[in-house]
């Protein structure tokens, strides 16, 4: 099984970050390239649409508001992976102030190398967290 992960520490409270990213349908609010999120199955399945015209269908597997963490799996996507399971979590930073954000997944590559798949997913996660940092940097300067 392959894996990918990105992390970020921000001088912003975990609750403030979770307010933005903690909703299962919130990716269009902060993740570049995701233009729309629609729900089915009582809100447990999201259909994400990206700016390139792809649709990703993901199922919420676990949600813990108090721990500021949710896990999801991919049901359908343009990515060359199977058995994809990911977790997005926000915890207090070890430095005593601010937050630590971690986005991690495991998966099985299909028709591409493990390294290529890991690089693609790590890149998506890293770009998303960079955009999140930029968004909060703008509010911290204001």
Buried (B, 14 or more C-beta within 10 A) or exposed (E): EBBBBBEBBBEBBBEBBBEBBBBBBBBBEBBBBBBBBEEEEEEBBBBBBBEEEBEBBBBBEEBEEEEBBBBBBBEEBEBBBEEBBBBBBBBBBEEEEBBBBBBBBBBEBEEBEEEEBBEBBBEBBBBBBEBBBEBBEEEEEE
